Amino acid sequence: LVPLPHRGASCPKPGWQPSGTGMDGPSPLPSLIRKKRDGERLEDAEIQSFVRGVTEGTAQQGQIGAMLMAIRLRGMDAAETLALTHAMASSGRTLAWPPAWHGQVVDKHSTGGVGDKVSLALAPALAACGCKVPMISGRGLGHTGGTLDKLEAIPGFRVSQSPEQMRHILERVGCCIVGQSAELVPADRVLYGLRDVTATVDSLPLITASILSKKAAERLSALVLDVKFGGAALYPTQESAREVAQSLVEVGTQLGIRTAALLTRMEQPLGRAVGNALEVLEALECLEGGGPPDLRHLVTALGGVLLWQCGMAAGAEQGRERLARALDDGSALATFEAMLGAQGVTPDTARGLCAGTPAQRRQLLGEAKVCEELPAPQE
């Protein structure tokens, strides 16, 4: 783990205003595409116009794809990236929390890796420690699996929740893991899907805006980022991952969120399981205080930083120890079971997954009709 320092205030900056609105309003979309294609800087109002076209459906898919590619090839400066993040966050509703939750609302984001099931264990463990975790997650992108796809391997689990339902779940349970909806950051929902099919997944401004627009809509107090590098990550080298992490920390800070990033290796799968149902099973092992050591290490490291950032621990190491206790004493697993019930899973299924034997858990999640064992030819 290579830490980047946390920075920022505890609440979003008020009064942000777009610059460069001009007297005649923004240019038509083809002009904006041409401008970015030619390497020019887009004004805030022009970026807002593009995002509005994405959200309202007036921008054609070909035009959106062309703009994504222009951004991928020409890049965006820090001010453009911040403006894009603001515009995307403002494309839908933003969440509102009770004043009593001030400083407690936290989240984590990973840039994606093979076998990365950290969120499934981390969200309930943080909630068991007293945090509120409104985690808006994504589906598979590139070669990496999505948290929502993994959770949907659980019969009955509903990733679609309204802002009102999210607040109700947080009041009852302390955490929820949901997908992007038409109400929350709808612009990102469109762009996220098109990035995969337009080969623009690795664009730094698009990554930054996609991740942080959702976090800005969540009205977070603190955020920790797991930025992966290595042969199985989107970023092959530590240097390229550091560039992404620094962009995320910088923009997150400007959004008023206490933001920290950890650079983590992804030279091999995280844990031992890859595949939606298999990763749910391994996350349950972690929630019971067991599971692969590398998974537990990452869950506790990320959670420890968050507990430190929101003032629930004197330091990252003390936060790590507190989060480890939540995994070991059963409180994280109990919170996960409560989250399952709050998001549509029947009590019998939730109980069977959280208290059943490995065989009972596999039966609930289903097994492949054909299984082939591939033994290693040597140690």
KOLTOR-858546 format. One line per 2 residues: number of its first residue (from 1); their letters; for each residue x, y, z of N, C-alpha, C. Coordinates in steps of 0.1 Angstrom, whole numbers. Each point is the difference from the previous one (the first is absolute). Layout:
REM residues N
NUM	A	X:Y:Z:X:Y:Z:X:Y:Z  ... .
***
This chain:
REM residues 379
1	LV	9:-12:0:-9:12:0:9:12:0  -3:10:-9:7:12:-1:-10:11:3 .
3	PL	1:6:12:-11:10:4:3:14:-7  -10:7:-3:0:14:-3:-7:8:11 .
5	PH	5:11:4:-5:7:11:-14:5:-2  -8:0:11:-14:5:-1:0:15:2 .
7	RG	-9:6:-7:-2:15:1:-14:3:0  -3:13:1:-14:5:-3:-8:3:13 .
9	AS	-11:6:-3:-9:4:11:-11:-10:2  -9:2:9:-10:-11:3:-13:3:-7 .
11	CP	-2:10:-7:-13:3:-7:3:6:-13  -9:-2:-10:2:5:-13:0:15:0 .
13	KP	8:5:-10:2:15:-1:-13:6:-5  -5:10:7:-12:7:-5:4:10:-11 .
15	GW	-10:3:-8:1:12:-8:9:-2:-13  2:-13:-4:8:-1:-12:-8:5:-12 .
17	QP	7:7:-8:-7:6:-12:8:-3:-12  -7:-3:-12:8:-3:-12:6:13:-5 .
19	SG	11:-1:-7:6:11:-6:-1:-1:-15  2:11:-7:0:0:-14:-14:-3:-7 .
21	TG	-10:6:6:-14:-4:-6:-2:8:-13  6:11:-2:-2:7:-12:-13:7:-1 .
23	MD	-1:10:-10:-13:7:-2:-10:-8:-8  5:-8:-9:-9:-7:-9:-3:-14:3 .
25	GP	4:-5:12:-2:-13:4:10:-10:-6  0:-12:3:10:-10:-5:-2:-3:-15 .
27	SP	10:-4:-6:0:-4:-15:-8:-13:-2  -4:-2:-12:-7:-13:-3:10:-12:2 .
29	LP	-5:-12:3:9:-11:4:10:-3:-10  -3:0:-14:11:-3:-9:12:10:1 .
31	SL	-3:12:3:11:10:2:8:-3:12  -7:-5:11:8:-3:12:9:-13:-2 .
33	IR	-6:-9:-8:8:-12:-3:13:4:-9  -2:9:-9:11:4:-9:10:8:9 .
35	KK	-5:8:9:9:8:8:9:-9:9  -6:-10:6:8:-9:8:9:-9:-9 .
37	RD	-5:-4:-11:8:-8:-10:13:7:-4  -1:13:-1:11:8:-4:9:4:11 .
39	GE	-3:-5:12:9:3:12:-3:12:7  -12:7:-2:-3:12:7:-7:-3:13 .
41	RL	0:10:9:-6:-1:13:-15:3:-1  -8:-8:7:-14:2:1:-3:9:12 .
43	ED	-9:9:-2:-5:9:11:-10:-8:8  -2:4:13:-9:-7:9:-14:-1:-6 .
45	AE	-5:11:-6:-14:0:-6:0:-10:-12  10:-2:-7:0:-9:-11:0:-14:5 .
47	IQ	7:-3:11:0:-13:6:-14:-3:6  -6:10:6:-14:-2:5:-9:-3:-11 .
49	SF	2:7:-12:-9:-2:-11:1:-15:-5  12:-5:-1:2:-14:-4:-7:-9:9 .
51	VR	2:1:13:-5:-9:10:-16:1:0  -5:12:-2:-14:2:-1:-6:-8:-12 .
53	GV	7:1:-11:-4:-8:-12:0:-15:2  10:-5:8:1:-14:4:-12:-3:8 .
55	TE	-3:8:10:-11:-3:10:-13:1:-6  -3:10:-9:-13:2:-5:-2:-8:-13 .
57	GT	10:-7:-5:-2:-8:-12:1:7:-13  4:13:0:1:7:-12:13:-2:-8 .
59	AQ	10:-5:7:13:-4:-6:-1:-14:-6  3:-1:-12:0:-14:-6:12:-8:5 .
61	QG	-2:-13:0:10:-9:5:13:2:-7  -1:2:-13:13:2:-8:7:13:4 .
63	QI	-8:10:4:6:13:5:7:-2:13  -7:-8:9:5:-2:13:13:-8:-1 .
65	GA	0:-11:-9:12:-8:-2:12:9:-5  -4:9:-9:11:9:-6:6:9:10 .
67	ML	-9:5:9:6:9:11:8:-8:10  -4:-13:3:8:-8:9:13:-3:-6 .
69	MA	1:-3:-13:13:-2:-7:8:12:0  -6:12:-3:8:12:0:6:3:13 .
71	IR	-8:-2:11:5:2:14:12:-10:2  -2:-13:-4:10:-10:2:13:3:-7 .
73	LR	-1:6:-12:12:3:-8:7:13:4  -9:10:3:5:14:3:1:3:15 .
75	GM	-7:-7:8:1:2:14:-8:12:5  0:3:13:-7:11:6:10:5:11 .
77	DA	0:13:2:8:6:11:-8:-2:13  6:4:11:-6:-2:13:-14:8:1 .
79	AE	0:12:-5:-13:8:1:-11:-7:-9  4:-5:-12:-10:-7:-8:-5:-12:7 .
81	TL	9:-8:6:-4:-12:7:-9:3:11  3:10:8:-9:4:11:-14:5:-5 .
83	AL	0:7:-11:-13:5:-6:-8:-12:-5  7:-10:-6:-7:-12:-4:-6:-8:11 .
85	TH	7:-1:11:-4:-7:12:-12:7:6  0:13:1:-11:8:6:-12:-2:-9 .
87	AM	1:1:-13:-11:-1:-9:-6:-13:0  8:-11:1:-6:-13:1:-7:-2:14 .
89	AS	6:4:10:-6:-1:14:-13:7:0  -1:12:-7:-13:8:0:-10:-5:-10 .
91	SG	3:-11:-8:-9:-4:-10:-13:-7:6  1:-3:13:-12:-6:6:-1:5:14 .
93	RT	-7:-8:9:-1:4:14:12:-2:7  2:7:11:11:-3:10:-7:-4:13 .
95	LA	7:-9:7:-5:-5:12:1:10:12  -9:-1:9:0:9:12:-1:-9:12 .
97	WP	8:3:10:1:-8:12:-4:9:13  -4:-7:11:-3:7:12:13:7:6 .
99	PA	-2:12:6:12:6:6:7:-8:10  -6:-10:6:6:-8:10:11:-9:-7 .
101	WH	-1:-2:-13:9:-9:-7:12:8:-5  1:12:3:11:9:-5:14:-7:4 .
103	GQ	8:-1:-9:14:-6:2:0:-15:0  -12:-7:-1:0:-15:1:-2:-6:-14 .
105	VV	-4:8:-10:-4:-6:-13:13:-2:-8  3:-13:-3:13:-4:-6:-3:-9:-12 .
107	DK	10:-2:-8:-1:-10:-11:14:-3:-5  1:-11:-8:13:-4:-6:-3:-3:-14 .
109	HS	11:2:-8:-2:-4:-15:13:-6:-4  -1:-11:-8:11:-7:-6:0:2:-15 .
111	TG	12:2:-6:1:1:-14:-2:-14:-7  -1:-10:7:-4:-13:-5:12:-10:-1 .
113	GV	-3:-12:4:11:-10:-2:-7:-14:0  8:-10:-4:-6:-13:-1:-1:-6:14 .
115	GD	-12:-5:3:-3:-5:13:-2:10:11  -3:12:-4:-1:11:10:-14:0:6 .
117	KV	-2:-6:12:-13:0:6:0:8:13  9:9:1:3:8:13:-13:7:4 .
119	SL	-8:6:-9:-11:8:4:-10:-9:8  -2:-12:-4:-10:-9:7:3:-2:15 .
121	AL	13:0:3:3:-1:14:2:13:7  6:10:-7:3:13:6:-12:8:4 .
123	AP	-10:1:-9:-12:8:4:-6:-4:13  -4:-13:2:-6:-3:13:10:1:11 .
125	AL	13:-2:-2:9:1:11:1:15:5  0:9:-10:0:14:4:-13:4:7 .
127	AA	-11:-5:-5:-13:3:7:0:-6:14  6:-11:2:1:-6:14:8:8:9 .
129	CG	9:8:-6:9:9:8:-7:14:3  -12:2:-6:-7:13:2:-1:9:-11 .
131	CK	6:-4:-12:-1:9:-12:-13:-2:-7  -3:10:-9:-11:-2:-9:6:-1:-14 .
133	VP	-4:-11:-7:7:-3:-13:-10:-1:-11  -3:11:-7:-9:-1:-12:8:-3:-13 .
135	MI	4:-12:-2:9:-4:-10:-7:-1:-14  3:8:-9:-5:-1:-14:11:-7:-8 .
137	SG	-3:-12:-4:10:-8:-7:-4:-2:-15  9:-6:-7:-1:-2:-14:0:-15:-4 .
139	RG	-2:-2:-13:0:-13:-6:14:-2:-6  2:-12:-6:13:-3:-6:4:10:-10 .
141	LG	13:4:0:5:9:-10:14:-5:-4  2:-1:-13:12:-6:-5:0:-15:4 .
143	HT	11:-4:5:1:-14:4:-3:-3:15  -4:11:7:-2:-1:14:-15:-3:3 .
145	GG	-3:-7:11:-14:-3:3:-6:11:8  -13:1:0:-7:11:7:-6:-4:13 .
147	TL	1:9:10:-6:-4:13:-15:-3:-1  -7:7:-8:-15:-2:-2:-2:-14:-6 .
149	DK	8:-4:-9:-2:-13:-6:2:-11:10  10:2:9:3:-10:11:-12:-1:9 .
151	LE	-5:12:4:-12:-1:10:-12:-6:-7  -2:2:-13:-12:-5:-6:1:-15:-2 .
153	AI	12:-6:4:0:-15:0:-8:-5:12  -3:9:10:-8:-4:11:-15:1:-3 .
155	PG	-8:-10:1:-14:0:-4:-8:11:7  -6:9:-8:-9:10:6:7:13:3 .
157	FR	13:1:-1:7:12:3:-3:11:-10  -5:12:5:-4:11:-9:10:11:1 .
159	VS	7:3:-11:10:11:-1:-7:13:-3  -12:0:-5:-7:12:-3:-8:5:13 .
161	QS	4:12:5:-6:6:11:-1:15:-2  -11:5:4:-2:15:-1:8:7:11 .
163	PE	2:13:-1:7:7:10:-7:-2:14  -13:0:-1:-8:-1:13:2:-14:6 .
165	QM	1:-10:-9:2:-14:5:14:-1:5  10:6:-6:14:0:5:1:6:14 .
167	RH	-7:11:2:0:6:13:-6:-9:11  -11:-6:-4:-7:-9:9:9:-12:4 .
169	IL	7:-5:-10:9:-12:3:12:5:8  5:12:-2:11:5:8:-4:2:15 .
171	ER	-13:5:1:-5:1:14:-1:-13:7  -4:-10:-7:-2:-13:6:12:-9:2 .
173	VG	9:1:-11:11:-10:-1:14:7:1  1:12:-6:12:7:0:8:0:-13 .
175	CC	-4:-9:-9:6:-1:-13:-9:-5:-11  2:4:-12:-7:-6:-11:10:0:-12 .
177	IV	-2:-9:-9:8:-1:-13:-10:0:-11  0:11:-8:-10:2:-10:6:4:-13 .
179	GQ	-8:0:-11:5:4:-13:-4:14:-3  6:5:-11:-5:13:-5:-14:-1:-5 .
181	SA	-8:10:3:-13:0:-4:-3:12:-10  -12:1:-5:-4:11:-8:0:13:8 .
183	EL	-1:-1:13:0:12:9:13:5:4  10:-10:3:13:4:5:10:-1:-12 .
185	VP	7:11:-3:10:1:-10:-4:-8:-13  -11:4:-6:-4:-7:-12:10:2:-12 .
187	AD	7:11:0:10:2:-11:11:-11:1  4:-3:12:11:-10:1:-6:-14:-4 .
189	RV	-12:-3:2:-6:-12:-4:2:-2:-15  -2:10:-8:1:-1:-14:15:-1:-4 .
191	LY	8:9:5:14:1:-3:7:-13:4  -3:-5:12:7:-12:5:-2:-12:-10 .
193	GL	-12:-2:-5:-2:-11:-10:7:3:-13  0:12:-5:6:3:-13:16:0:1 .
195	RD	5:2:11:15:0:1:5:-14:-3  -7:-10:5:5:-14:-2:0:-4:-15 .
197	VT	-10:5:-8:-1:-4:-14:7:10:-9  6:11:5:7:10:-8:15:0:3 .
199	AT	4:-10:8:15:-1:3:5:13:7  -8:6:9:4:12:7:0:-3:15 .
201	VD	0:-12:4:-1:-4:14:12:7:8  12:1:-6:12:4:7:2:15:0 .
203	SL	-9:8:-5:1:15:0:0:6:14  11:6:3:1:6:14:-11:10:4 .
205	PL	-3:10:-9:-11:9:4:-14:-8:1  -2:-9:-9:-13:-8:1:-1:-9:12 .
207	IT	12:-6:4:0:-8:12:-3:9:12  7:11:1:-1:9:11:-14:5:2 .
209	AS	-6:5:-11:-14:5:0:-10:-10:3  2:-12:-5:-10:-11:2:0:-4:15 .
211	IL	12:-2:5:1:-5:14:-6:11:10  5:12:-2:-2:11:10:-14:6:-2 .
213	SK	-6:0:-12:-13:5:-1:-10:-8:9  2:-13:0:-9:-8:9:3:3:14 .
215	KA	12:2:4:4:2:14:-5:14:4  0:10:-9:-5:13:3:-15:0:2 .
217	AE	-7:-9:-8:-15:-1:2:-3:-7:13  9:-8:5:-2:-7:13:2:10:12 .
219	RL	5:12:-2:3:9:10:8:-6:11  12:-5:-4:8:-7:10:8:9:9 .
221	SA	4:-5:11:9:7:9:14:-5:-3  2:-12:-3:13:-6:-3:0:-11:-10 .
223	LV	11:-1:-8:0:-10:-11:14:-6:0  1:-13:-2:13:-6:-2:0:-7:-13 .
225	LD	11:1:-8:1:-5:-13:10:-11:-1  -4:-11:-6:9:-12:-2:4:1:-15 .
227	VK	12:5:-3:4:1:-14:11:-11:-2  -4:-9:-9:8:-12:-2:9:2:-12 .
229	FG	12:-7:1:9:0:-11:6:-15:-1  5:-3:-12:5:-13:-2:-6:-7:-12 .
231	GA	5:-12:-3:-4:-7:-12:-15:-3:-1  -8:0:11:-14:-3:-1:-8:12:3 .
233	AL	6:12:0:-7:13:2:-1:8:-12  -8:10:0:-1:9:-11:13:8:-2 .
235	YP	7:2:11:13:7:-1:11:-9:3  9:-2:-10:11:-10:2:11:4:10 .
237	TQ	2:13:1:12:4:9:-5:8:12  8:0:10:-3:8:12:0:15:-4 .
239	ES	8:4:-9:0:14:-4:-13:4:-7  -5:-8:-9:-13:3:-6:-11:0:10 .
241	AR	0:-9:9:-10:0:11:1:12:9  12:4:3:2:12:8:-6:13:-7 .
243	EV	1:1:-13:-5:11:-7:-15:1:2  -7:-12:-2:-14:-1:2:-4:4:15 .
245	AQ	7:-6:9:-2:3:14:1:14:4  10:7:-5:2:14:2:-11:8:-5 .
247	SL	-5:-3:-13:-11:7:-6:-13:-2:9  -2:-12:5:-12:-2:8:1:7:13 .
249	VE	11:0:7:2:6:13:-2:15:-2  6:6:-11:-1:14:-2:-14:5:-3 .
251	VG	-7:-7:-8:-14:4:-4:-9:-3:12  2:-11:7:-8:-3:12:2:11:10 .
253	TQ	12:5:2:2:11:10:-7:12:-4  0:3:-13:-7:12:-5:-15:-1:1 .
255	LG	-5:-12:1:-14:-2:2:-4:1:15  11:1:8:-3:1:15:-1:-13:7 .
257	IR	5:-11:-6:0:-13:6:14:-4:5  1:-4:12:13:-5:5:3:-13:-8 .
259	TA	11:1:-7:3:-10:-10:14:-6:2  1:-13:0:13:-7:1:0:-11:-11 .
261	AL	12:-3:-4:1:-11:-10:11:-10:5  -2:-13:-3:10:-10:2:3:-6:-14 .
263	LT	13:-1:-3:4:-7:-12:2:-15:4  -7:-9:-7:1:-14:4:3:-9:-12 .
265	RM	8:-10:3:5:-9:-11:-11:-9:-5  -1:-2:-13:-9:-9:-7:7:-8:-10 .
267	EQ	11:-8:5:7:-8:-9:-6:-14:-1  -9:-3:9:-7:-13:1:-14:3:6 .
269	PL	-10:-9:-2:-13:2:6:0:3:15  -9:8:5:-1:2:14:-8:-11:6 .
271	GR	6:-7:10:-6:-11:6:2:-12:-9  -9:-10:1:2:-13:-8:-12:-2:-9 .
273	AV	-11:8:1:-12:-2:-8:-2:11:-11  -3:-4:-12:-4:9:-10:-13:-4:-6 .
275	GN	-10:8:-1:-13:-3:-5:-11:4:10  -11:4:-4:-10:7:8:-4:-7:13 .
277	AL	-5:-12:-1:-5:-8:11:12:-4:9  11:-4:-7:12:-4:8:5:11:8 .
279	EV	0:12:-5:5:12:8:-9:3:11  -13:-2:-1:-9:2:11:4:-10:11 .
281	LE	2:-12:-3:4:-10:10:13:4:7  9:5:-8:13:4:7:-1:12:8 .
283	AL	-9:10:-4:-3:11:8:-6:-4:14  -9:-10:-1:-6:-5:13:11:-6:9 .
285	EC	10:-7:-6:11:-5:9:7:12:7  2:11:-8:7:11:6:-9:7:11 .
287	LE	-13:0:-2:-9:6:10:-1:-9:13  5:-12:-2:0:-9:12:13:1:7 .
289	GG	9:8:-4:13:1:6:11:-8:-6  -3:-7:-11:9:-9:-7:3:5:-14 .
291	GP	0:-10:-10:3:4:-14:14:2:-2  3:3:-13:14:1:-4:7:12:7 .
293	PD	12:-1:4:7:11:7:1:13:-8  2:-1:-13:1:12:-8:-13:8:-1 .
295	LR	-11:-7:0:-13:7:0:-2:7:13  2:-7:11:-2:6:13:9:12:2 .
297	HL	13:-1:-4:9:11:1:-5:12:-7  -5:-2:-12:-5:12:-8:-12:6:6 .
299	VT	-10:-9:5:-12:5:6:3:8:12  9:-5:9:3:7:12:8:13:-2 .
301	AL	9:0:-10:8:11:-3:-8:12:-5  -9:-3:-10:-9:10:-5:-9:6:11 .
303	GG	-6:-10:7:-9:4:11:6:8:11  13:-4:3:7:8:10:3:14:-3 .
305	VL	3:3:-13:2:13:-5:-13:8:2  -12:-6:-4:-12:7:1:-4:3:14 .
307	LW	2:-9:9:-4:2:14:9:12:6  12:0:-5:9:11:4:-5:14:-5 .
309	QC	-3:-1:-13:-4:13:-7:-13:6:6  -9:-9:5:-12:6:5:0:1:16 .
311	GM	12:-1:5:2:2:14:-5:-11:10  -2:-12:-5:-3:-11:8:12:-8:5 .
313	AA	12:4:-4:12:-7:4:11:11:1  9:-2:9:11:9:1:10:0:-11 .
315	GA	0:-11:-8:9:-1:-11:-4:-11:-9  7:-2:-11:-4:-10:-10:2:-14:6 .
317	EQ	10:-2:8:3:-13:6:-11:-3:11  -3:9:8:-11:-2:10:-13:-3:-7 .
319	GR	-3:7:-12:-12:-3:-7:0:-14:-6  12:-4:-5:1:-14:-5:-3:-10:11 .
321	ER	5:2:12:-2:-9:11:-15:-1:3  -7:12:0:-14:1:4:-8:-8:-11 .
323	LA	3:2:-13:-7:-6:-10:2:-15:1  12:-5:3:3:-14:1:-9:-6:11 .
325	RA	-2:7:11:-8:-5:11:-15:-2:-5  -5:9:-9:-13:-1:-5:-1:-13:-8 .
327	LD	10:-4:-8:0:-12:-7:1:-12:9  7:1:11:2:-12:8:-11:-2:10 .
329	DG	-7:10:4:-10:-2:11:-14:-2:-5  -2:-1:-14:-13:-3:-6:-8:12:-3 .
331	SA	3:12:4:-8:11:-2:-1:4:-15  11:-2:-7:0:3:-14:-9:-9:-8 .
333	LA	1:-13:4:-8:-10:-7:-15:2:3  -3:4:12:-14:3:4:-5:12:-8 .
335	TF	8:10:-2:-4:11:-8:-2:-3:-14  8:-9:-6:-1:-5:-14:-14:-7:-1 .
337	EA	-3:-9:10:-13:-7:-1:-12:10:0  2:11:9:-11:10:0:-1:7:-13 .
339	ML	11:3:-6:0:7:-13:-6:-8:-11  2:-13:0:-6:-9:-9:-15:1:1 .
341	GA	-5:-1:13:-14:0:2:-6:14:-4  7:10:2:-5:14:-3:0:2:-16 .
343	QG	7:-8:-7:1:2:-14:-7:-12:-8  -9:-6:7:-9:-10:-8:2:-14:2 .
345	VT	11:-4:7:2:-15:2:-9:-5:11  -6:-12:-2:-8:-5:11:7:-4:12 .
347	PD	-6:1:12:7:-3:12:6:-14:0  -6:-10:-6:6:-14:0:12:0:-8 .
349	TA	0:7:-12:12:0:-8:11:8:7  -3:11:5:10:8:7:7:-8:12 .
351	RG	-9:-6:8:5:-8:11:8:-12:-5  -4:-6:-11:7:-12:-5:14:4:-5 .
353	LC	1:12:-6:13:4:-5:9:4:11  -5:6:10:8:6:11:3:-10:11 .
355	AG	-8:-11:2:2:-9:10:1:-14:-4  -2:-3:-13:0:-13:-6:14:-6:-2 .
357	TP	1:-12:-2:13:-7:-4:4:4:-14  13:-2:-4:4:3:-13:-9:-7:-11 .
359	AQ	-4:-13:3:-8:-7:-10:-14:6:-1  -6:5:12:-13:6:0:1:13:-8 .
361	RR	11:8:2:1:12:-7:1:-2:-15  8:-10:-4:1:-3:-15:-14:-4:-6 .
363	QL	-7:-7:8:-14:-4:-5:-9:12:-2  1:10:10:-8:12:-2:3:8:-12 .
365	LG	13:1:-3:5:8:-11:0:-7:-13  -1:-14:0:0:-7:-12:14:-4:-4 .
367	EA	1:-12:-7:13:-5:-4:-1:-3:-15  12:1:-7:0:-3:-14:-3:-15:-2 .
369	KV	-6:-3:-11:-4:-14:-3:13:-8:-3  10:7:-6:12:-7:-3:12:7:7 .
371	CE	8:-8:7:11:6:7:12:-8:-5  11:6:-4:12:-6:-4:12:4:9 .
373	EL	7:-9:5:11:3:9:13:0:-9  8:11:2:12:1:-7:12:0:10 .
375	PA	5:-12:3:11:0:10:13:5:-6  8:6:8:13:5:-4:10:-12:-2 .
377	PQ	8:1:-11:8:-12:-3:12:-1:10  3:11:7:10:-1:11:-2:11:10 .
379	E	7:-1:11:-2:10:11:3:14:-5 .
***
